[in-house]
Amino acid sequence: MSSAETKAGPGEGPHQPRTASRETRSIVVIRNSKSGRAEAQDAFVQAALDRLGPTARLVTFEPGTDPAGKARQAAEEGADIVIAAGGDGTIMGVANGLVGTDAAMGVLPAGTFNFYARGLGFPEDVEAAADANLNGSVACLSLGAVGDQIFLNNASIGVYPTILKNREEVYRSWGRSRLAAYWSVIKTFLRVQRPIRMTLTVDGVERRMVTPLLFVGRSVYQMEMFGLPGREAVERDELVAFVGTRGGRRGLFLQAWHLMRGTMREGRDFDVLTGREMIVRTRRKRVLVACDGEKFRMDSPIRFAMRDRCLNVIIPRTKDEEAA
């Protein structure tokens, strides 16, 4: 977890979280009613609800719908803590609904990769995760946005959104797993991707480029997991853009190989740009964009930008803090 993810202390920023005793806090847990692993997630969420206590209640949303509305309704009805139960896509949706509210967002990691939850330090054991939501501190965090959409880990255009599109096809055939996710990468690269011609303006400085991928990151955990730089920029509350430099089938395979081995190299596989605002203009009128595992189309130009201290988030206590 980066210091940028926790440097705003409890209650700092424009939105003060509600204060209530542990016994009287109103807790809402939001989950997809029909997730890819529904039976296992049913048991996971029920165990969490039992641990969270009698003030916790469950709210579900239907597949293909945005949980943001459910999250905002819970906050407006007085929930002190709104917990996203699921993967990064569900957490992102809940975060979008809670931006600008007094409620604090908690997390129950029940997805495939759980990058955001792991980056914050949430355990994947259900009882430990529930306890982390009850006992953690609250920080008001800065987040990245593409257009009006908040993202927590990354947002991208190019080959990565296509990978996600193919991943859903693989999941439908073989079920959700990390192996299936890796196969979707190979499947995508077997179909050579045409690079995108774009003009990228970073904090007012314009660059013209042709690239198969623009990947804008905010998660130190995810970047360091794949051997990518960017911690210092995240700690300055900036966006980190990775611009792919390899093209063609062979180049993309090599890039994927280095990514999975954690041996990506700046200059050979990608260029790095950092800043608080990035504007992408392409010849295509509409562009497929991926945010934290979800995908949608946006009109060009596309604006990536920082949103300062806009969301109250529960931060689990460290082992040292628990021992103190």
DOSEZA-171422 format. One line per 2 residues: number of its first residue (from 1); their letters; for each residue x, y negated, z negated of N, C-alpha, C, CB. Coordinates in steps of 0.05 Angstrom, whole numbers. Glycine has a CB too. Layout:
REM residues N
NUM> a> X,Y,Z,X,Y,Z,X,Y,Z,X,Y,Z ~ ...
***
This chain:
REM residues 324
1> ms> 17,24,0,0,0,0,18,-25,0,-19,0,-25 ~ 12,-43,17,29,-67,19,21,-88,-1,27,-79,47
3> sa> 39,-106,-8,33,-127,-26,12,-146,-14,58,-143,-34 ~ 11,-147,13,-9,-164,26,-37,-153,20,-5,-165,56
5> et> -39,-127,16,-65,-115,11,-75,-121,-18,-65,-85,16 ~ -56,-129,-36,-64,-133,-63,-55,-159,-75,-53,-111,-80
7> ka> -43,-177,-59,-31,-201,-71,-52,-221,-82,-13,-214,-51 ~ -77,-220,-70,-98,-237,-82,-108,-223,-107,-121,-241,-61
9> gp> -105,-236,-130,-112,-223,-155,-142,-220,-158,-101,-239,-178 ~ -150,-205,-179,-178,-200,-183,-194,-226,-185,-182,-184,-209
11> ge> -215,-227,-168,-233,-250,-168,-223,-275,-154,-238,-257,-196 ~ -198,-274,-143,-188,-297,-129,-201,-300,-102,-157,-296,-125
13> gp> -200,-324,-90,-212,-328,-64,-239,-340,-66,-214,-302,-49 ~ -254,-344,-44,-279,-359,-44,-302,-343,-55,-285,-367,-16
15> hq> -300,-317,-59,-323,-301,-67,-316,-287,-93,-332,-281,-45 ~ -330,-295,-115,-325,-283,-141,-342,-258,-144,-331,-303,-164
17> pr> -329,-235,-150,-345,-210,-154,-362,-213,-179,-327,-186,-156 ~ -385,-200,-179,-402,-200,-202,-388,-186,-226,-430,-188,-196
19> ta> -393,-196,-249,-382,-182,-273,-404,-168,-288,-367,-203,-291 ~ -399,-143,-294,-418,-127,-309,-403,-105,-323,-441,-115,-291
21> sr> -414,-95,-345,-401,-73,-359,-403,-48,-342,-413,-69,-387 ~ -385,-29,-348,-385,-4,-333,-412,10,-335,-363,15,-344
23> et> -426,7,-357,-451,21,-361,-474,8,-346,-458,22,-391 ~ -472,-18,-341,-494,-32,-328,-489,-40,-299,-500,-58,-344
25> rs> -465,-34,-288,-460,-41,-261,-479,-26,-242,-431,-35,-254 ~ -489,-40,-222,-506,-28,-201,-487,-19,-179,-527,-48,-191
27> iv> -488,7,-172,-471,19,-152,-488,32,-130,-452,40,-165 ~ -481,25,-106,-494,37,-82,-473,51,-66,-509,15,-65
29> vi> -478,76,-59,-461,92,-42,-474,95,-14,-455,121,-54 ~ -460,88,7,-470,88,34,-456,110,50,-468,60,48
31> rn> -471,127,63,-459,148,80,-476,153,105,-456,174,64 ~ -464,165,125,-477,174,149,-495,198,142,-457,181,172
33> sk> -520,197,150,-539,218,143,-532,244,157,-567,210,150 ~ -518,243,179,-511,268,194,-483,266,204,-531,272,218
35> sg> -464,267,186,-436,265,194,-427,291,208,-418,260,169 ~ -403,290,219,-392,313,233,-389,337,216,-366,307,246
37> ra> -386,333,189,-383,355,170,-404,352,148,-354,357,158 ~ -430,352,157,-452,344,140,-453,360,114,-478,345,154
39> ea> -452,386,116,-455,403,92,-433,398,71,-455,433,100 ~ -408,397,81,-386,391,62,-389,363,51,-359,395,77
41> qd> -397,344,68,-399,316,57,-422,313,38,-403,297,81 ~ -444,329,42,-466,329,23,-456,335,-5,-488,348,31
43> af> -441,357,-7,-430,366,-33,-410,345,-44,-416,393,-30 ~ -394,334,-26,-374,314,-35,-388,289,-47,-357,305,-11
45> vq> -408,279,-33,-422,255,-42,-438,260,-67,-440,244,-20 ~ -451,283,-69,-466,290,-93,-448,292,-117,-481,316,-89
47> aa> -425,304,-114,-406,306,-136,-397,278,-145,-381,323,-128 ~ -393,260,-125,-385,233,-131,-407,218,-146,-377,217,-106
49> ld> -432,221,-137,-454,208,-151,-457,217,-180,-480,214,-136 ~ -453,243,-184,-454,254,-212,-432,241,-229,-451,284,-212
51> rl> -409,237,-217,-386,225,-232,-390,195,-236,-360,230,-217 ~ -403,181,-217,-406,152,-219,-427,144,-240,-414,141,-192
53> gp> -445,163,-246,-464,158,-268,-492,149,-259,-453,136,-285 ~ -510,144,-277,-538,140,-271,-544,114,-257,-554,141,-296
55> ta> -525,95,-257,-531,70,-242,-525,72,-213,-515,47,-255 ~ -514,94,-204,-507,98,-176,-530,110,-160,-482,115,-173
57> rl> -535,99,-136,-555,111,-118,-544,113,-90,-581,93,-119 ~ -556,131,-74,-547,136,-47,-565,123,-27,-546,167,-43
59> vt> -552,110,-7,-566,99,17,-553,111,41,-564,68,17 ~ -569,121,60,-558,133,85,-565,115,109,-569,161,88
61> fe> -548,119,130,-554,106,156,-553,128,177,-534,83,162 ~ -568,123,199,-570,143,220,-546,142,239,-596,138,236
63> pg> -538,164,250,-516,165,270,-522,146,293,-512,193,281 ~ -501,132,301,-504,113,323,-514,85,315,-523,124,343
65> td> -520,82,289,-528,56,279,-505,44,262,-554,57,262 ~ -506,18,257,-485,5,242,-492,3,213,-481,-24,254
67> pa> -474,13,195,-481,12,166,-479,-16,154,-462,30,151 ~ -470,-36,170,-466,-63,159,-492,-74,147,-456,-81,181
69> gk> -515,-69,161,-540,-79,151,-548,-67,124,-562,-74,171 ~ -543,-42,121,-549,-28,95,-531,-40,73,-544,2,98
71> ar> -505,-45,80,-487,-55,60,-495,-84,51,-458,-56,71 ~ -502,-101,71,-510,-128,64,-536,-128,48,-513,-145,89
73> qa> -554,-111,55,-579,-110,40,-574,-102,11,-599,-90,53 ~ -556,-82,7,-549,-74,-20,-537,-97,-36,-530,-50,-20
75> ae> -519,-112,-24,-507,-135,-37,-528,-156,-44,-485,-147,-20 ~ -546,-162,-25,-566,-182,-30,-586,-174,-52,-582,-188,-4
77> eg> -589,-147,-55,-607,-137,-76,-594,-135,-103,-618,-110,-68 ~ -568,-143,-104,-555,-145,-130,-535,-124,-137,-575,-145,-150
79> ad> -527,-107,-117,-507,-86,-123,-481,-99,-130,-504,-68,-98 ~ -468,-90,-152,-442,-99,-159,-420,-86,-143,-437,-94,-189
81> iv> -424,-60,-137,-404,-45,-121,-419,-30,-99,-389,-25,-139 ~ -409,-33,-75,-420,-18,-52,-398,0,-42,-431,-37,-29
83> ia> -402,26,-43,-381,46,-37,-387,58,-10,-379,68,-59 ~ -367,57,8,-369,70,34,-359,99,32,-353,55,56
85> ag> -377,118,37,-369,146,36,-367,157,64,-390,163,19 ~ -342,162,73,-338,172,100,-310,165,109,-358,160,119
87> gd> -307,164,136,-281,158,148,-278,128,153,-278,173,173 ~ -257,121,168,-250,93,173,-272,78,187,-225,91,189
89> gt> -287,91,205,-309,77,219,-331,69,200,-320,95,241 ~ -339,87,182,-359,80,163,-350,58,144,-367,105,146
91> im> -325,60,135,-314,39,117,-314,12,131,-286,46,107 ~ -306,12,156,-305,-13,171,-333,-25,173,-294,-9,200
93> gv> -354,-9,179,-381,-18,181,-390,-31,155,-399,4,189 ~ -385,-17,132,-393,-28,106,-378,-54,100,-387,-7,84
95> an> -353,-55,107,-337,-79,103,-349,-103,118,-308,-75,111 ~ -358,-98,143,-370,-120,158,-395,-130,145,-376,-110,187
97> gl> -410,-112,132,-435,-121,119,-430,-136,93,-452,-98,113 ~ -407,-132,80,-401,-144,54,-385,-169,56,-387,-124,37
99> vg> -373,-175,79,-357,-200,82,-374,-224,74,-347,-203,111 ~ -362,-240,56,-375,-264,47,-395,-261,24,-389,-276,69
101> td> -398,-236,14,-416,-231,-8,-400,-229,-35,-433,-205,-4 ~ -414,-228,-57,-401,-225,-83,-395,-196,-90,-418,-237,-105
103> aa> -408,-177,-76,-404,-148,-83,-376,-139,-76,-425,-131,-67 ~ -367,-119,-91,-340,-107,-85,-344,-82,-70,-325,-102,-111
105> mg> -327,-77,-50,-328,-52,-34,-310,-31,-46,-320,-58,-5 ~ -322,-7,-51,-307,16,-59,-305,36,-36,-319,28,-84
107> vl> -290,57,-40,-286,77,-19,-287,105,-31,-259,72,-5 ~ -301,123,-17,-299,152,-22,-288,164,4,-326,165,-30
109> pa> -263,172,6,-251,181,31,-262,209,39,-221,182,30 ~ -278,210,61,-290,235,70,-288,237,100,-319,237,60
111> gt> -267,225,112,-263,227,141,-241,246,149,-257,199,151 ~ -232,243,173,-211,261,184,-184,251,175,-213,262,214
113> fn> -178,225,179,-151,215,173,-151,197,147,-141,198,196 ~ -172,182,142,-174,166,118,-151,147,114,-176,184,93
115> fy> -143,133,136,-120,115,135,-124,93,115,-114,104,163 ~ -147,80,116,-152,57,99,-152,65,70,-178,43,107
117> ar> -167,86,63,-168,95,36,-141,103,25,-188,118,33 ~ -126,117,41,-99,126,32,-81,102,29,-87,146,52
119> gl> -84,82,47,-67,58,44,-72,43,19,-72,40,68 ~ -97,43,10,-104,29,-15,-96,46,-40,-133,23,-16
121> gf> -91,72,-36,-84,89,-58,-107,105,-69,-73,72,-80 ~ -129,108,-54,-151,124,-64,-144,154,-60,-177,118,-49
123> pe> -148,170,-81,-143,199,-78,-165,212,-62,-141,213,-106 ~ -160,235,-49,-180,248,-33,-196,269,-49,-167,262,-9
125> dv> -187,274,-74,-203,291,-92,-227,275,-101,-186,299,-117 ~ -251,287,-100,-276,272,-103,-278,260,-131,-300,290,-98
127> ea> -272,275,-152,-275,264,-179,-255,241,-184,-272,286,-200 ~ -230,246,-174,-210,225,-178,-217,200,-162,-182,235,-169
129> aa> -229,203,-138,-237,180,-122,-260,165,-136,-246,189,-94 ~ -279,179,-147,-300,166,-162,-290,150,-185,-321,187,-171
131> da> -271,162,-200,-259,149,-223,-244,124,-214,-240,168,-238 ~ -230,125,-191,-215,102,-181,-234,79,-175,-200,110,-155
133> nl> -258,85,-165,-278,63,-160,-288,51,-186,-301,74,-144 ~ -290,68,-207,-300,58,-233,-279,42,-248,-310,81,-250
135> ng> -254,50,-245,-233,39,-263,-214,19,-249,-217,61,-274 ~ -217,16,-222,-199,-2,-208,-204,-31,-213,-201,4,-179
137> sv> -185,-47,-203,-188,-77,-204,-200,-86,-178,-160,-91,-209 ~ -208,-111,-177,-220,-122,-152,-202,-145,-142,-248,-133,-158
139> ac> -195,-143,-116,-179,-164,-102,-195,-174,-78,-152,-153,-94 ~ -192,-200,-73,-205,-212,-49,-184,-212,-27,-215,-241,-55
141> ls> -188,-196,-6,-168,-191,14,-173,-206,40,-167,-161,20 ~ -152,-211,55,-153,-222,82,-154,-198,102,-128,-240,88
143> lg> -170,-201,123,-173,-180,142,-170,-190,170,-201,-167,139 ~ -166,-171,189,-165,-178,217,-193,-177,229,-146,-160,232
145> av> -197,-192,251,-222,-191,265,-217,-192,295,-241,-214,257 ~ -234,-178,311,-234,-181,339,-262,-191,347,-226,-154,354
147> gd> -263,-215,358,-289,-227,361,-301,-231,333,-308,-211,379 ~ -326,-223,329,-339,-224,303,-336,-199,287,-369,-230,307
149> qi> -322,-179,298,-319,-153,285,-295,-152,267,-318,-131,306 ~ -299,-147,241,-277,-143,223,-265,-115,228,-286,-146,193
151> fl> -238,-113,226,-226,-87,226,-206,-84,203,-211,-81,253 ~ -202,-60,194,-185,-55,170,-158,-44,177,-199,-36,152
153> nn> -156,-26,196,-131,-13,204,-120,-25,230,-135,16,207 ~ -136,-24,251,-126,-32,278,-149,-38,297,-108,-11,289
155> as> -143,-53,317,-161,-57,340,-143,-56,365,-176,-84,338 ~ -154,-46,387,-137,-42,411,-153,-42,436,-121,-16,408
157> ig> -139,-46,458,-150,-42,485,-130,-26,501,-156,-70,499 ~ -139,-13,522,-121,3,539,-126,33,534,-92,-4,533
159> vy> -104,48,532,-106,77,532,-118,87,505,-78,89,536 ~ -114,73,483,-123,83,457,-154,85,456,-113,66,435
161> pt> -169,65,465,-198,68,465,-207,92,482,-211,43,475 ~ -193,97,504,-199,120,521,-194,146,506,-183,119,547
163> il> -173,147,490,-168,170,473,-191,175,455,-142,167,457 ~ -202,154,442,-224,157,424,-249,168,438,-230,131,410
165> kn> -253,158,463,-276,167,479,-273,197,484,-277,151,505 ~ -249,206,492,-245,234,497,-246,251,471,-218,238,511
167> re> -238,238,449,-238,252,423,-267,261,416,-226,235,401 ~ -286,243,421,-314,251,415,-323,275,431,-332,227,420
169> ev> -314,276,457,-321,300,473,-308,325,462,-311,295,502 ~ -283,323,453,-269,346,441,-283,354,415,-240,340,436
171> yr> -290,335,398,-304,341,373,-330,356,378,-309,315,358 ~ -345,347,398,-371,360,404,-367,390,412,-386,346,426
173> sw> -344,396,424,-339,423,433,-326,440,412,-321,423,458 ~ -307,428,396,-291,443,378,-293,435,348,-262,441,386
175> gr> -309,415,343,-312,406,315,-290,386,308,-310,430,296 ~ -294,373,285,-275,352,277,-252,364,262,-290,331,259
177> sr> -228,357,271,-203,366,258,-180,348,268,-197,396,262 ~ -158,348,254,-135,333,263,-123,345,288,-114,331,241
179> la> -124,372,290,-115,385,314,-131,377,339,-115,416,311 ~ -158,376,336,-175,367,358,-169,339,365,-204,370,350
181> ay> -163,322,346,-156,294,352,-130,292,368,-153,278,326 ~ -110,309,361,-85,308,376,-89,319,404,-63,325,362
183> ws> -107,339,408,-112,349,434,-125,328,452,-131,374,433 ~ -141,310,440,-154,289,455,-133,270,467,-174,273,438
185> vi> -110,266,453,-89,250,463,-77,262,489,-66,246,442 ~ -71,288,487,-60,302,510,-80,302,533,-53,332,503
187> kt> -105,306,528,-126,306,548,-127,279,563,-153,313,537 ~ -124,258,547,-125,231,559,-101,227,577,-126,210,537
189> fl> -77,235,568,-53,229,583,-51,247,608,-29,234,566 ~ -66,269,609,-67,286,633,-80,271,656,-81,312,628
191> rv> -97,252,648,-110,234,668,-95,207,667,-141,231,662 ~ -77,203,685,-60,180,683,-76,154,681,-41,178,708
193> qr> -70,138,662,-85,113,657,-72,90,673,-85,106,627 ~ -89,75,686,-80,51,701,-74,29,681,-101,42,722
195> pi> -50,16,681,-44,-5,662,-62,-30,667,-15,-13,664 ~ -64,-46,646,-80,-70,647,-63,-95,651,-97,-73,621
197> rm> -70,-111,670,-57,-137,674,-71,-157,655,-58,-147,704 ~ -55,-170,639,-67,-189,620,-49,-213,615,-73,-174,593
199> tl> -62,-234,605,-48,-257,594,-53,-256,564,-57,-284,607 ~ -32,-255,549,-34,-253,520,-23,-279,508,-19,-228,508
201> tv> -40,-294,493,-31,-319,480,-30,-314,450,-51,-342,487 ~ -6,-316,439,-2,-312,410,5,-338,397,21,-290,405
203> dg> -13,-348,380,-9,-373,366,0,-395,386,13,-370,344 ~ -14,-396,409,-10,-417,428,12,-412,449,-3,-442,414
205> ve> 27,-390,446,48,-383,465,38,-362,484,74,-373,451 ~ 38,-368,510,26,-351,531,47,-332,543,13,-368,552
207> rr> 39,-307,547,55,-287,561,38,-272,580,68,-268,540 ~ 50,-266,604,36,-249,624,49,-222,623,38,-262,652
209> mv> 33,-200,624,44,-174,621,25,-153,635,48,-166,592 ~ 37,-130,640,23,-107,650,29,-84,631,31,-99,680
211> tp> 9,-73,618,13,-53,597,-9,-33,596,17,-67,570 ~ -3,-8,588,-24,12,584,-38,9,557,-13,39,586
213> ll> -26,-7,539,-38,-8,512,-30,-34,497,-29,16,496 ~ -50,-47,485,-46,-68,466,-59,-58,440,-57,-96,475
215> fv> -42,-54,419,-51,-43,394,-45,-64,372,-37,-16,388 ~ -66,-75,360,-63,-95,339,-68,-83,312,-82,-119,345
217> gr> -47,-83,295,-49,-69,269,-50,-88,245,-26,-51,267 ~ -62,-77,223,-62,-91,197,-55,-71,174,-88,-104,192
219> sv> -54,-45,180,-49,-26,159,-20,-18,157,-67,-1,163 ~ -6,-26,136,22,-18,132,24,12,130,33,-32,107
221> yq> 5,24,116,5,53,112,5,67,139,-19,63,96 ~ -12,60,157,-14,73,183,11,68,200,-39,63,198
223> me> 20,43,200,44,36,216,69,52,206,49,6,215 ~ 73,53,180,96,66,170,94,97,173,101,59,141
225> mf> 70,107,173,65,136,177,76,144,205,36,143,174 ~ 73,126,224,82,131,251,109,118,258,61,122,271
227> gl> 123,109,237,150,98,241,150,71,255,166,117,257 ~ 129,56,252,127,30,265,133,7,245,98,25,277
229> pg> 145,-15,255,151,-38,238,126,-54,234,173,-55,250 ~ 129,-75,217,106,-94,214,99,-101,186,83,-83,227
231> re> 112,-89,166,105,-94,138,107,-124,131,123,-78,119 ~ 129,-137,139,134,-165,132,112,-183,144,161,-174,142
233> av> 104,-177,168,83,-194,181,56,-190,166,80,-187,210 ~ 49,-166,159,25,-161,144,25,-175,118,20,-130,140
235> er> 48,-175,104,51,-189,79,48,-219,82,77,-182,66 ~ 53,-230,106,49,-258,112,20,-264,121,69,-268,133
237> de> 3,-244,119,-25,-246,129,-25,-252,159,-40,-267,113 ~ -9,-237,174,-9,-240,203,-18,-213,216,19,-248,213
239> lv> -25,-215,241,-30,-191,257,-4,-182,270,-51,-198,280 ~ -3,-155,274,21,-144,287,11,-130,313,35,-123,268
241> af> 21,-140,336,13,-129,362,35,-111,373,5,-151,381 ~ 29,-87,380,47,-68,393,38,-67,423,48,-40,379
243> vg> 56,-74,440,50,-75,469,66,-52,482,58,-102,482 ~ 52,-32,493,65,-9,505,81,-17,529,44,11,513
245> tr> 105,-6,531,123,-12,554,126,11,574,151,-20,543 ~ 115,34,567,117,57,585,92,60,601,123,83,569
247> gg> 94,68,626,71,73,643,74,100,656,69,52,664 ~ 52,109,670,53,135,684,49,158,664,78,138,699
249> rr> 44,182,676,39,205,659,63,212,642,31,228,676 ~ 87,214,654,110,222,639,116,201,616,134,224,657
251> gl> 114,176,622,120,155,603,100,157,579,119,128,615 ~ 75,161,585,55,163,563,59,188,546,27,163,575
253> fl> 67,210,559,73,234,543,96,230,525,78,258,562 ~ 117,217,535,140,211,518,133,193,495,163,198,535
255> qa> 116,173,501,107,155,480,91,170,458,90,132,492 ~ 73,188,467,58,203,448,76,221,431,37,220,462
257> wh> 96,234,444,115,251,430,130,236,409,134,264,450 ~ 140,212,415,155,196,396,136,187,373,168,172,410
259> lm> 111,181,380,92,171,360,87,193,340,66,162,373 ~ 82,218,349,76,240,331,100,248,314,66,264,347
261> rg> 124,244,324,148,250,309,158,227,292,171,259,328 ~ 145,204,295,154,181,279,180,169,289,156,188,250
263> tm> 186,172,315,211,162,326,207,141,347,227,186,338 ~ 185,126,345,180,104,364,202,83,360,152,91,359
265> re> 210,71,383,232,51,382,224,26,396,257,63,395 ~ 228,4,382,222,-22,394,240,-27,418,224,-45,373
267> gr> 229,-38,440,244,-43,464,243,-20,483,272,-49,457 ~ 243,5,473,241,28,491,212,36,495,257,52,479
269> df> 196,38,473,169,47,474,149,25,472,164,67,453 ~ 157,3,459,138,-19,455,153,-45,449,119,-12,432
271> dv> 139,-67,453,148,-93,443,130,-101,420,148,-115,466 ~ 140,-118,402,124,-126,379,121,-156,379,138,-118,352
273> lt> 96,-165,375,90,-194,372,73,-197,347,74,-204,397 ~ 78,-219,333,63,-224,308,52,-252,308,81,-220,283
275> gr> 29,-256,295,17,-282,294,-11,-280,281,14,-294,322 ~ -23,-303,277,-49,-304,264,-72,-304,284,-51,-328,246
277> em> -66,-311,309,-87,-311,330,-75,-301,356,-99,-340,334 ~ -90,-282,369,-81,-271,394,-105,-270,413,-69,-242,391
279> iv> -102,-283,436,-124,-284,456,-115,-269,481,-131,-314,463 ~ -132,-250,489,-126,-233,512,-145,-240,535,-128,-202,505
281> rt> -133,-246,558,-149,-251,582,-142,-230,603,-145,-280,593 ~ -162,-217,614,-157,-196,634,-173,-202,659,-164,-168,623
283> rr> -166,-188,681,-181,-191,706,-209,-178,703,-166,-179,730 ~ -210,-158,686,-235,-144,681,-254,-162,664,-231,-117,668
285> kr> -279,-164,672,-298,-180,658,-305,-168,631,-324,-184,674 ~ -307,-141,630,-313,-128,604,-292,-107,599,-341,-114,605
287> vl> -284,-105,574,-261,-88,567,-270,-70,544,-236,-105,559 ~ -262,-44,545,-267,-25,524,-248,-31,501,-264,4,533
289> va> -259,-35,477,-243,-42,453,-248,-21,432,-251,-71,442 ~ -227,-13,418,-230,5,395,-223,-9,369,-211,30,399
291> cd> -240,-4,349,-235,-15,322,-238,8,301,-255,-38,315 ~ -217,15,288,-218,34,266,-234,60,274,-231,22,241
293> ge> -229,69,298,-241,94,307,-268,90,321,-245,112,285 ~ -279,67,321,-304,61,335,-297,46,361,-324,44,318
295> kf> -314,48,381,-308,34,407,-333,20,417,-298,55,427 ~ -328,-2,432,-349,-18,444,-337,-35,465,-364,-35,422
297> rm> -353,-47,482,-344,-65,504,-347,-94,496,-358,-59,530 ~ -327,-110,503,-328,-139,498,-321,-154,523,-308,-146,475
299> ds> -332,-178,525,-326,-196,548,-298,-208,544,-347,-218,550 ~ -283,-210,566,-258,-224,567,-263,-254,569,-239,-214,590
301> pi> -248,-272,555,-225,-266,538,-233,-254,511,-209,-291,534 ~ -215,-239,499,-219,-226,473,-201,-239,452,-214,-195,475
303> rf> -212,-247,430,-197,-261,409,-193,-244,385,-211,-288,402 ~ -168,-239,377,-160,-227,352,-151,-249,333,-138,-205,356
305> am> -160,-248,308,-152,-269,290,-155,-260,261,-170,-294,293 ~ -140,-274,243,-142,-268,214,-166,-282,202,-116,-276,200
307> rd> -179,-268,183,-200,-280,166,-190,-279,137,-227,-264,169 ~ -185,-303,126,-172,-304,100,-191,-298,77,-160,-332,97
309> rc> -181,-281,59,-194,-275,34,-225,-274,37,-186,-295,13 ~ -234,-255,51,-262,-254,59,-278,-231,47,-265,-254,88
311> ln> -263,-212,34,-277,-188,25,-266,-179,-2,-274,-165,45 ~ -284,-175,-22,-276,-164,-48,-273,-133,-45,-296,-171,-70
313> vi> -251,-122,-53,-245,-94,-50,-234,-83,-76,-224,-89,-27 ~ -243,-59,-83,-233,-45,-107,-206,-33,-100,-253,-23,-116
315> ip> -186,-38,-117,-159,-28,-114,-154,-8,-137,-138,-51,-115 ~ -149,18,-131,-145,38,-152,-121,30,-169,-140,65,-140
317> rt> -122,37,-194,-99,33,-213,-77,52,-206,-108,36,-242 ~ -52,43,-208,-29,61,-204,-25,79,-228,-4,44,-198
319> kd> -8,99,-225,-3,117,-247,9,102,-271,16,139,-239 ~ 27,82,-265,39,66,-286,18,50,-301,60,48,-274
321> ee> -2,39,-286,-23,23,-299,-41,41,-316,-39,8,-277 ~ -46,65,-307,-62,84,-322,-48,92,-348,-70,108,-305
323> aa> -22,95,-346,-6,104,-369,-3,82,-390,21,114,-360 ~ -5,57,-381,0,34,-399,-22,32,-421,1,7,-384
***
